[in-house]
């Protein structure tokens, strides 16, 4: 994959994670329902961790191609 494709996929991942965390579907489109005790918010926690990792990847300095 080229650097432009990688950057585009990273931006799409950030958008998808952000939308999942904002929860525009009011809980209709969730992987784990929030009313399950303890594990109900794990999907949001996972989306947050993924979002942070994608932002870190996007901000990482690019190395020149040899």
mmCIF file of the N, C-alpha and C atoms, coordinates in Angstrom:
data_MODEL
# 
_entry.id   MODEL 
# 
loop_
_atom_site.group_PDB 
_atom_site.id 
_atom_site.type_symbol 
_atom_site.label_atom_id 
_atom_site.label_alt_id 
_atom_site.label_comp_id 
_atom_site.label_asym_id 
_atom_site.label_entity_id 
_atom_site.label_seq_id 
_atom_site.pdbx_PDB_ins_code 
_atom_site.Cartn_x 
_atom_site.Cartn_y 
_atom_site.Cartn_z 
_atom_site.occupancy 
_atom_site.B_iso_or_equiv 
_atom_site.pdbx_formal_charge 
_atom_site.auth_seq_id 
_atom_site.auth_comp_id 
_atom_site.auth_asym_id 
_atom_site.auth_atom_id 
_atom_site.pdbx_PDB_model_num 
ATOM 1   N N  . UNK A 1 1  ? 0.835   -1.174 0.000  1.00 0.00 ? 1  UNK A N  1 
ATOM 2   C CA . UNK A 1 1  ? 0.000   0.000  0.000  1.00 0.00 ? 1  UNK A CA 1 
ATOM 3   C C  . UNK A 1 1  ? 0.885   1.245  0.000  1.00 0.00 ? 1  UNK A C  1 
ATOM 4   N N  . UNK A 1 2  ? 0.439   2.209  -0.736 1.00 0.00 ? 2  UNK A N  1 
ATOM 5   C CA . UNK A 1 2  ? 1.173   3.461  -0.798 1.00 0.00 ? 2  UNK A CA 1 
ATOM 6   C C  . UNK A 1 2  ? 0.849   4.347  0.394  1.00 0.00 ? 2  UNK A C  1 
ATOM 7   N N  . UNK A 1 3  ? 1.630   5.411  0.562  1.00 0.00 ? 3  UNK A N  1 
ATOM 8   C CA . UNK A 1 3  ? 1.398   6.299  1.702  1.00 0.00 ? 3  UNK A CA 1 
ATOM 9   C C  . UNK A 1 3  ? 0.066   7.030  1.626  1.00 0.00 ? 3  UNK A C  1 
ATOM 10  N N  . UNK A 1 4  ? -0.400  7.339  0.429  1.00 0.00 ? 4  UNK A N  1 
ATOM 11  C CA . UNK A 1 4  ? -1.701  8.017  0.310  1.00 0.00 ? 4  UNK A CA 1 
ATOM 12  C C  . UNK A 1 4  ? -2.839  7.086  0.707  1.00 0.00 ? 4  UNK A C  1 
ATOM 13  N N  . UNK A 1 5  ? -2.733  5.818  0.327  1.00 0.00 ? 5  UNK A N  1 
ATOM 14  C CA . UNK A 1 5  ? -3.767  4.846  0.686  1.00 0.00 ? 5  UNK A CA 1 
ATOM 15  C C  . UNK A 1 5  ? -3.789  4.612  2.183  1.00 0.00 ? 5  UNK A C  1 
ATOM 16  N N  . UNK A 1 6  ? -2.610  4.491  2.774  1.00 0.00 ? 6  UNK A N  1 
ATOM 17  C CA . UNK A 1 6  ? -2.517  4.304  4.221  1.00 0.00 ? 6  UNK A CA 1 
ATOM 18  C C  . UNK A 1 6  ? -3.112  5.493  4.963  1.00 0.00 ? 6  UNK A C  1 
ATOM 19  N N  . UNK A 1 7  ? -2.808  6.700  4.500  1.00 0.00 ? 7  UNK A N  1 
ATOM 20  C CA . UNK A 1 7  ? -3.343  7.909  5.144  1.00 0.00 ? 7  UNK A CA 1 
ATOM 21  C C  . UNK A 1 7  ? -4.864  7.960  5.002  1.00 0.00 ? 7  UNK A C  1 
ATOM 22  N N  . UNK A 1 8  ? -5.384  7.604  3.834  1.00 0.00 ? 8  UNK A N  1 
ATOM 23  C CA . UNK A 1 8  ? -6.828  7.614  3.612  1.00 0.00 ? 8  UNK A CA 1 
ATOM 24  C C  . UNK A 1 8  ? -7.526  6.599  4.517  1.00 0.00 ? 8  UNK A C  1 
ATOM 25  N N  . UNK A 1 9  ? -6.969  5.394  4.616  1.00 0.00 ? 9  UNK A N  1 
ATOM 26  C CA . UNK A 1 9  ? -7.566  4.374  5.483  1.00 0.00 ? 9  UNK A CA 1 
ATOM 27  C C  . UNK A 1 9  ? -7.510  4.786  6.951  1.00 0.00 ? 9  UNK A C  1 
ATOM 28  N N  . UNK A 1 10 ? -6.430  5.454  7.345  1.00 0.00 ? 10 UNK A N  1 
ATOM 29  C CA . UNK A 1 10 ? -6.322  5.939  8.715  1.00 0.00 ? 10 UNK A CA 1 
ATOM 30  C C  . UNK A 1 10 ? -7.389  6.989  8.994  1.00 0.00 ? 10 UNK A C  1 
ATOM 31  N N  . UNK A 1 11 ? -7.582  7.922  8.057  1.00 0.00 ? 11 UNK A N  1 
ATOM 32  C CA . UNK A 1 11 ? -8.610  8.948  8.225  1.00 0.00 ? 11 UNK A CA 1 
ATOM 33  C C  . UNK A 1 11 ? -10.015 8.339  8.264  1.00 0.00 ? 11 UNK A C  1 
ATOM 34  N N  . UNK A 1 12 ? -10.268 7.343  7.436  1.00 0.00 ? 12 UNK A N  1 
ATOM 35  C CA . UNK A 1 12 ? -11.568 6.665  7.458  1.00 0.00 ? 12 UNK A CA 1 
ATOM 36  C C  . UNK A 1 12 ? -11.784 5.932  8.790  1.00 0.00 ? 12 UNK A C  1 
ATOM 37  N N  . UNK A 1 13 ? -10.727 5.332  9.320  1.00 0.00 ? 13 UNK A N  1 
ATOM 38  C CA . UNK A 1 13 ? -10.820 4.671  10.619 1.00 0.00 ? 13 UNK A CA 1 
ATOM 39  C C  . UNK A 1 13 ? -11.112 5.658  11.735 1.00 0.00 ? 13 UNK A C  1 
ATOM 40  N N  . UNK A 1 14 ? -10.474 6.830  11.686 1.00 0.00 ? 14 UNK A N  1 
ATOM 41  C CA . UNK A 1 14 ? -10.730 7.866  12.681 1.00 0.00 ? 14 UNK A CA 1 
ATOM 42  C C  . UNK A 1 14 ? -12.180 8.318  12.604 1.00 0.00 ? 14 UNK A C  1 
ATOM 43  N N  . UNK A 1 15 ? -12.678 8.506  11.393 1.00 0.00 ? 15 UNK A N  1 
ATOM 44  C CA . UNK A 1 15 ? -14.071 8.923  11.214 1.00 0.00 ? 15 UNK A CA 1 
ATOM 45  C C  . UNK A 1 15 ? -15.038 7.862  11.747 1.00 0.00 ? 15 UNK A C  1 
ATOM 46  N N  . UNK A 1 16 ? -14.777 6.595  11.432 1.00 0.00 ? 16 UNK A N  1 
ATOM 47  C CA . UNK A 1 16 ? -15.659 5.513  11.878 1.00 0.00 ? 16 UNK A CA 1 
ATOM 48  C C  . UNK A 1 16 ? -15.657 5.395  13.410 1.00 0.00 ? 16 UNK A C  1 
ATOM 49  N N  . UNK A 1 17 ? -14.474 5.457  14.016 1.00 0.00 ? 17 UNK A N  1 
ATOM 50  C CA . UNK A 1 17 ? -14.392 5.371  15.483 1.00 0.00 ? 17 UNK A CA 1 
ATOM 51  C C  . UNK A 1 17 ? -15.083 6.561  16.134 1.00 0.00 ? 17 UNK A C  1 
ATOM 52  N N  . UNK A 1 18 ? -14.864 7.743  15.580 1.00 0.00 ? 18 UNK A N  1 
ATOM 53  C CA . UNK A 1 18 ? -15.500 8.935  16.132 1.00 0.00 ? 18 UNK A CA 1 
ATOM 54  C C  . UNK A 1 18 ? -17.016 8.845  16.069 1.00 0.00 ? 18 UNK A C  1 
ATOM 55  N N  . UNK A 1 19 ? -17.536 8.371  14.944 1.00 0.00 ? 19 UNK A N  1 
ATOM 56  C CA . UNK A 1 19 ? -18.985 8.218  14.822 1.00 0.00 ? 19 UNK A CA 1 
ATOM 57  C C  . UNK A 1 19 ? -19.520 7.168  15.789 1.00 0.00 ? 19 UNK A C  1 
ATOM 58  N N  . UNK A 1 20 ? -18.778 6.088  15.971 1.00 0.00 ? 20 UNK A N  1 
ATOM 59  C CA . UNK A 1 20 ? -19.228 5.039  16.895 1.00 0.00 ? 20 UNK A CA 1 
ATOM 60  C C  . UNK A 1 20 ? -19.259 5.561  18.330 1.00 0.00 ? 20 UNK A C  1 
ATOM 61  N N  . UNK A 1 21 ? -18.247 6.355  18.699 1.00 0.00 ? 21 UNK A N  1 
ATOM 62  C CA . UNK A 1 21 ? -18.197 6.889  20.057 1.00 0.00 ? 21 UNK A CA 1 
ATOM 63  C C  . UNK A 1 21 ? -19.287 7.938  20.274 1.00 0.00 ? 21 UNK A C  1 
ATOM 64  N N  . UNK A 1 22 ? -19.558 8.773  19.260 1.00 0.00 ? 22 UNK A N  1 
ATOM 65  C CA . UNK A 1 22 ? -20.610 9.781  19.384 1.00 0.00 ? 22 UNK A CA 1 
ATOM 66  C C  . UNK A 1 22 ? -21.999 9.161  19.479 1.00 0.00 ? 22 UNK A C  1 
ATOM 67  N N  . UNK A 1 23 ? -22.150 7.933  18.969 1.00 0.00 ? 23 UNK A N  1 
ATOM 68  C CA . UNK A 1 23 ? -23.373 7.156  19.100 1.00 0.00 ? 23 UNK A CA 1 
ATOM 69  C C  . UNK A 1 23 ? -24.602 7.865  18.490 1.00 0.00 ? 23 UNK A C  1 
ATOM 70  N N  . UNK A 1 24 ? -24.552 8.193  17.183 1.00 0.00 ? 24 UNK A N  1 
ATOM 71  C CA . UNK A 1 24 ? -25.693 8.884  16.588 1.00 0.00 ? 24 UNK A CA 1 
ATOM 72  C C  . UNK A 1 24 ? -26.941 8.009  16.473 1.00 0.00 ? 24 UNK A C  1 
ATOM 73  N N  . UNK A 1 25 ? -26.798 6.696  16.571 1.00 0.00 ? 25 UNK A N  1 
ATOM 74  C CA . UNK A 1 25 ? -27.943 5.788  16.463 1.00 0.00 ? 25 UNK A CA 1 
ATOM 75  C C  . UNK A 1 25 ? -28.661 5.572  17.777 1.00 0.00 ? 25 UNK A C  1 
ATOM 76  N N  . UNK A 1 26 ? -28.272 6.288  18.815 1.00 0.00 ? 26 UNK A N  1 
ATOM 77  C CA . UNK A 1 26 ? -28.904 6.203  20.139 1.00 0.00 ? 26 UNK A CA 1 
ATOM 78  C C  . UNK A 1 26 ? -28.904 4.784  20.699 1.00 0.00 ? 26 UNK A C  1 
ATOM 79  N N  . UNK A 1 27 ? -27.850 4.035  20.433 1.00 0.00 ? 27 UNK A N  1 
ATOM 80  C CA . UNK A 1 27 ? -27.724 2.699  20.994 1.00 0.00 ? 27 UNK A CA 1 
ATOM 81  C C  . UNK A 1 27 ? -28.324 1.592  20.150 1.00 0.00 ? 27 UNK A C  1 
ATOM 82  N N  . UNK A 1 28 ? -28.866 1.917  18.980 1.00 0.00 ? 28 UNK A N  1 
ATOM 83  C CA . UNK A 1 28 ? -29.460 0.891  18.120 1.00 0.00 ? 28 UNK A CA 1 
ATOM 84  C C  . UNK A 1 28 ? -28.364 0.075  17.445 1.00 0.00 ? 28 UNK A C  1 
ATOM 85  N N  . UNK A 1 29 ? -27.275 0.727  17.046 1.00 0.00 ? 29 UNK A N  1 
ATOM 86  C CA . UNK A 1 29 ? -26.175 0.050  16.336 1.00 0.00 ? 29 UNK A CA 1 
ATOM 87  C C  . UNK A 1 29 ? -24.989 -0.111 17.265 1.00 0.00 ? 29 UNK A C  1 
ATOM 88  N N  . UNK A 1 30 ? -25.074 -1.011 18.214 1.00 0.00 ? 30 UNK A N  1 
ATOM 89  C CA . UNK A 1 30 ? -23.974 -1.245 19.142 1.00 0.00 ? 30 UNK A CA 1 
ATOM 90  C C  . UNK A 1 30 ? -23.563 -2.704 19.089 1.00 0.00 ? 30 UNK A C  1 
ATOM 91  N N  . UNK A 1 31 ? -22.283 -2.937 19.293 1.00 0.00 ? 31 UNK A N  1 
ATOM 92  C CA . UNK A 1 31 ? -21.793 -4.312 19.328 1.00 0.00 ? 31 UNK A CA 1 
ATOM 93  C C  . UNK A 1 31 ? -22.193 -4.996 20.624 1.00 0.00 ? 31 UNK A C  1 
ATOM 94  N N  . UNK A 1 32 ? -22.056 -4.282 21.746 1.00 0.00 ? 32 UNK A N  1 
ATOM 95  C CA . UNK A 1 32 ? -22.434 -4.799 23.059 1.00 0.00 ? 32 UNK A CA 1 
ATOM 96  C C  . UNK A 1 32 ? -23.402 -3.789 23.676 1.00 0.00 ? 32 UNK A C  1 
ATOM 97  N N  . UNK A 1 33 ? -24.625 -4.181 24.000 1.00 0.00 ? 33 UNK A N  1 
ATOM 98  C CA . UNK A 1 33 ? -25.569 -3.229 24.598 1.00 0.00 ? 33 UNK A CA 1 
ATOM 99  C C  . UNK A 1 33 ? -25.041 -2.678 25.924 1.00 0.00 ? 33 UNK A C  1 
ATOM 100 N N  . UNK A 1 34 ? -25.280 -1.386 26.154 1.00 0.00 ? 34 UNK A N  1 
ATOM 101 C CA . UNK A 1 34 ? -24.754 -0.725 27.357 1.00 0.00 ? 34 UNK A CA 1 
ATOM 102 C C  . UNK A 1 34 ? -25.448 -1.168 28.637 1.00 0.00 ? 34 UNK A C  1 
ATOM 103 N N  . UNK A 1 35 ? -26.587 -1.799 28.554 1.00 0.00 ? 35 UNK A N  1 
ATOM 104 C CA . UNK A 1 35 ? -27.290 -2.185 29.775 1.00 0.00 ? 35 UNK A CA 1 
ATOM 105 C C  . UNK A 1 35 ? -26.777 -3.502 30.361 1.00 0.00 ? 35 UNK A C  1 
ATOM 106 N N  . UNK A 1 36 ? -25.797 -4.137 29.749 1.00 0.00 ? 36 UNK A N  1 
ATOM 107 C CA . UNK A 1 36 ? -25.167 -5.328 30.326 1.00 0.00 ? 36 UNK A CA 1 
ATOM 108 C C  . UNK A 1 36 ? -24.131 -4.845 31.343 1.00 0.00 ? 36 UNK A C  1 
ATOM 109 N N  . UNK A 1 37 ? -24.243 -5.276 32.602 1.00 0.00 ? 37 UNK A N  1 
ATOM 110 C CA . UNK A 1 37 ? -23.313 -4.786 33.629 1.00 0.00 ? 37 UNK A CA 1 
ATOM 111 C C  . UNK A 1 37 ? -21.854 -5.106 33.297 1.00 0.00 ? 37 UNK A C  1 
ATOM 112 N N  . UNK A 1 38 ? -20.981 -4.224 33.629 1.00 0.00 ? 38 UNK A N  1 
ATOM 113 C CA . UNK A 1 38 ? -19.527 -4.298 33.526 1.00 0.00 ? 38 UNK A CA 1 
ATOM 114 C C  . UNK A 1 38 ? -19.034 -4.325 32.076 1.00 0.00 ? 38 UNK A C  1 
ATOM 115 N N  . UNK A 1 39 ? -19.507 -5.234 31.245 1.00 0.00 ? 39 UNK A N  1 
ATOM 116 C CA . UNK A 1 39 ? -18.970 -5.342 29.892 1.00 0.00 ? 39 UNK A CA 1 
ATOM 117 C C  . UNK A 1 39 ? -19.732 -4.482 28.889 1.00 0.00 ? 39 UNK A C  1 
ATOM 118 N N  . UNK A 1 40 ? -20.748 -3.783 29.329 1.00 0.00 ? 40 UNK A N  1 
ATOM 119 C CA . UNK A 1 40 ? -21.573 -3.005 28.416 1.00 0.00 ? 40 UNK A CA 1 
ATOM 120 C C  . UNK A 1 40 ? -20.844 -1.864 27.728 1.00 0.00 ? 40 UNK A C  1 
ATOM 121 N N  . UNK A 1 41 ? -19.825 -1.327 28.350 1.00 0.00 ? 41 UNK A N  1 
ATOM 122 C CA . UNK A 1 41 ? -19.106 -0.197 27.757 1.00 0.00 ? 41 UNK A CA 1 
ATOM 123 C C  . UNK A 1 41 ? -17.753 -0.588 27.157 1.00 0.00 ? 41 UNK A C  1 
ATOM 124 N N  . UNK A 1 42 ? -17.493 -1.871 27.050 1.00 0.00 ? 42 UNK A N  1 
ATOM 125 C CA . UNK A 1 42 ? -16.211 -2.301 26.501 1.00 0.00 ? 42 UNK A CA 1 
ATOM 126 C C  . UNK A 1 42 ? -16.065 -1.959 25.020 1.00 0.00 ? 42 UNK A C  1 
ATOM 127 N N  . UNK A 1 43 ? -17.154 -1.972 24.263 1.00 0.00 ? 43 UNK A N  1 
ATOM 128 C CA . UNK A 1 43 ? -17.037 -1.646 22.849 1.00 0.00 ? 43 UNK A CA 1 
ATOM 129 C C  . UNK A 1 43 ? -16.669 -0.176 22.657 1.00 0.00 ? 43 UNK A C  1 
ATOM 130 N N  . UNK A 1 44 ? -17.209 0.705  23.482 1.00 0.00 ? 44 UNK A N  1 
ATOM 131 C CA . UNK A 1 44 ? -16.818 2.111  23.399 1.00 0.00 ? 44 UNK A CA 1 
ATOM 132 C C  . UNK A 1 44 ? -15.374 2.302  23.838 1.00 0.00 ? 44 UNK A C  1 
ATOM 133 N N  . UNK A 1 45 ? -14.949 1.564  24.857 1.00 0.00 ? 45 UNK A N  1 
ATOM 134 C CA . UNK A 1 45 ? -13.559 1.655  25.303 1.00 0.00 ? 45 UNK A CA 1 
ATOM 135 C C  . UNK A 1 45 ? -12.613 1.179  24.201 1.00 0.00 ? 45 UNK A C  1 
ATOM 136 N N  . UNK A 1 46 ? -12.966 0.099  23.530 1.00 0.00 ? 46 UNK A N  1 
ATOM 137 C CA . UNK A 1 46 ? -12.148 -0.398 22.424 1.00 0.00 ? 46 UNK A CA 1 
ATOM 138 C C  . UNK A 1 46 ? -12.095 0.577  21.267 1.00 0.00 ? 46 UNK A C  1 
ATOM 139 N N  . UNK A 1 47 ? -13.217 1.205  20.955 1.00 0.00 ? 47 UNK A N  1 
ATOM 140 C CA . UNK A 1 47 ? -13.246 2.199  19.884 1.00 0.00 ? 47 UNK A CA 1 
ATOM 141 C C  . UNK A 1 47 ? -12.397 3.412  20.252 1.00 0.00 ? 47 UNK A C  1 
ATOM 142 N N  . UNK A 1 48 ? -12.384 3.775  21.532 1.00 0.00 ? 48 UNK A N  1 
ATOM 143 C CA . UNK A 1 48 ? -11.570 4.902  21.978 1.00 0.00 ? 48 UNK A CA 1 
ATOM 144 C C  . UNK A 1 48 ? -10.086 4.583  21.866 1.00 0.00 ? 48 UNK A C  1 
ATOM 145 N N  . UNK A 1 49 ? -9.697  3.380  22.279 1.00 0.00 ? 49 UNK A N  1 
ATOM 146 C CA . UNK A 1 49 ? -8.293  2.969  22.168 1.00 0.00 ? 49 UNK A CA 1 
ATOM 147 C C  . UNK A 1 49 ? -7.869  2.954  20.700 1.00 0.00 ? 49 UNK A C  1 
ATOM 148 N N  . UNK A 1 50 ? -8.710  2.416  19.835 1.00 0.00 ? 50 UNK A N  1 
ATOM 149 C CA . UNK A 1 50 ? -8.402  2.381  18.402 1.00 0.00 ? 50 UNK A CA 1 
ATOM 150 C C  . UNK A 1 50 ? -8.294  3.797  17.839 1.00 0.00 ? 50 UNK A C  1 
ATOM 151 N N  . UNK A 1 51 ? -9.182  4.690  18.261 1.00 0.00 ? 51 UNK A N  1 
ATOM 152 C CA . UNK A 1 51 ? -9.145  6.074  17.798 1.00 0.00 ? 51 UNK A CA 1 
ATOM 153 C C  . UNK A 1 51 ? -7.830  6.741  18.192 1.00 0.00 ? 51 UNK A C  1 
ATOM 154 N N  . UNK A 1 52 ? -7.395  6.546  19.427 1.00 0.00 ? 52 UNK A N  1 
ATOM 155 C CA . UNK A 1 52 ? -6.141  7.150  19.884 1.00 0.00 ? 52 UNK A CA 1 
ATOM 156 C C  . UNK A 1 52 ? -4.960  6.594  19.087 1.00 0.00 ? 52 UNK A C  1 
ATOM 157 N N  . UNK A 1 53 ? -4.947  5.300  18.840 1.00 0.00 ? 53 UNK A N  1 
ATOM 158 C CA . UNK A 1 53 ? -3.860  4.689  18.073 1.00 0.00 ? 53 UNK A CA 1 
ATOM 159 C C  . UNK A 1 53 ? -3.830  5.198  16.635 1.00 0.00 ? 53 UNK A C  1 
ATOM 160 N N  . UNK A 1 54 ? -4.997  5.371  16.030 1.00 0.00 ? 54 UNK A N  1 
ATOM 161 C CA . UNK A 1 54 ? -5.048  5.884  14.662 1.00 0.00 ? 54 UNK A CA 1 
ATOM 162 C C  . UNK A 1 54 ? -4.569  7.328  14.595 1.00 0.00 ? 54 UNK A C  1 
ATOM 163 N N  . UNK A 1 55 ? -4.930  8.135  15.585 1.00 0.00 ? 55 UNK A N  1 
ATOM 164 C CA . UNK A 1 55 ? -4.458  9.522  15.610 1.00 0.00 ? 55 UNK A CA 1 
ATOM 165 C C  . UNK A 1 55 ? -2.945  9.555  15.796 1.00 0.00 ? 55 UNK A C  1 
ATOM 166 N N  . UNK A 1 56 ? -2.421  8.686  16.637 1.00 0.00 ? 56 UNK A N  1 
ATOM 167 C CA . UNK A 1 56 ? -0.965  8.621  16.821 1.00 0.00 ? 56 UNK A CA 1 
ATOM 168 C C  . UNK A 1 56 ? -0.274  8.213  15.530 1.00 0.00 ? 56 UNK A C  1 
ATOM 169 N N  . UNK A 1 57 ? -0.873  7.284  14.788 1.00 0.00 ? 57 UNK A N  1 
ATOM 170 C CA . UNK A 1 57 ? -0.296  6.847  13.515 1.00 0.00 ? 57 UNK A CA 1 
ATOM 171 C C  . UNK A 1 57 ? -0.307  7.989  12.502 1.00 0.00 ? 57 UNK A C  1 
ATOM 172 N N  . UNK A 1 58 ? -1.377  8.760  12.500 1.00 0.00 ? 58 UNK A N  1 
ATOM 173 C CA . UNK A 1 58 ? -1.496  9.863  11.560 1.00 0.00 ? 58 UNK A CA 1 
ATOM 174 C C  . UNK A 1 58 ? -0.470  10.960 11.871 1.00 0.00 ? 58 UNK A C  1 
ATOM 175 N N  . UNK A 1 59 ? -0.166  11.156 13.136 1.00 0.00 ? 59 UNK A N  1 
ATOM 176 C CA . UNK A 1 59 ? 0.767   12.209 13.539 1.00 0.00 ? 59 UNK A CA 1 
ATOM 177 C C  . UNK A 1 59 ? 2.224   11.763 13.525 1.00 0.00 ? 59 UNK A C  1 
ATOM 178 N N  . UNK A 1 60 ? 2.493   10.480 13.318 1.00 0.00 ? 60 UNK A N  1 
ATOM 179 C CA . UNK A 1 60 ? 3.861   9.969  13.331 1.00 0.00 ? 60 UNK A CA 1 
ATOM 180 C C  . UNK A 1 60 ? 4.655   10.574 12.181 1.00 0.00 ? 60 UNK A C  1 
ATOM 181 N N  . UNK A 1 61 ? 5.920   10.892 12.421 1.00 0.00 ? 61 UNK A N  1 
ATOM 182 C CA . UNK A 1 61 ? 6.724   11.453 11.332 1.00 0.00 ? 61 UNK A CA 1 
ATOM 183 C C  . UNK A 1 61 ? 6.941   10.416 10.225 1.00 0.00 ? 61 UNK A C  1 
ATOM 184 N N  . UNK A 1 62 ? 6.868   10.895 9.024  1.00 0.00 ? 62 UNK A N  1 
ATOM 185 C CA . UNK A 1 62 ? 7.057   9.997  7.874  1.00 0.00 ? 62 UNK A CA 1 
ATOM 186 C C  . UNK A 1 62 ? 8.540   9.915  7.520  1.00 0.00 ? 62 UNK A C  1 
ATOM 187 N N  . UNK A 1 63 ? 8.995   8.711  7.256  1.00 0.00 ? 63 UNK A N  1 
ATOM 188 C CA . UNK A 1 63 ? 10.377  8.520  6.847  1.00 0.00 ? 63 UNK A CA 1 
ATOM 189 C C  . UNK A 1 63 ? 10.442  8.610  5.331  1.00 0.00 ? 63 UNK A C  1 
ATOM 190 N N  . UNK A 1 64 ? 11.501  9.209  4.793  1.00 0.00 ? 64 UNK A N  1 
ATOM 191 C CA . UNK A 1 64 ? 11.619  9.295  3.326  1.00 0.00 ? 64 UNK A CA 1 
ATOM 192 C C  . UNK A 1 64 ? 11.842  7.911  2.726  1.00 0.00 ? 64 UNK A C  1 
ATOM 193 N N  . UNK A 1 65 ? 11.301  7.723  1.530  1.00 0.00 ? 65 UNK A N  1 
ATOM 194 C CA . UNK A 1 65 ? 11.504  6.443  0.833  1.00 0.00 ? 65 UNK A CA 1 
ATOM 195 C C  . UNK A 1 65 ? 12.933  6.374  0.301  1.00 0.00 ? 65 UNK A C  1 
ATOM 196 N N  . UNK A 1 66 ? 13.586  5.211  0.450  1.00 0.00 ? 66 UNK A N  1 
ATOM 197 C CA . UNK A 1 66 ? 14.978  5.085  -0.047 1.00 0.00 ? 66 UNK A CA 1 
ATOM 198 C C  . UNK A 1 66 ? 15.031  5.000  -1.545 1.00 0.00 ? 66 UNK A C  1 
# 
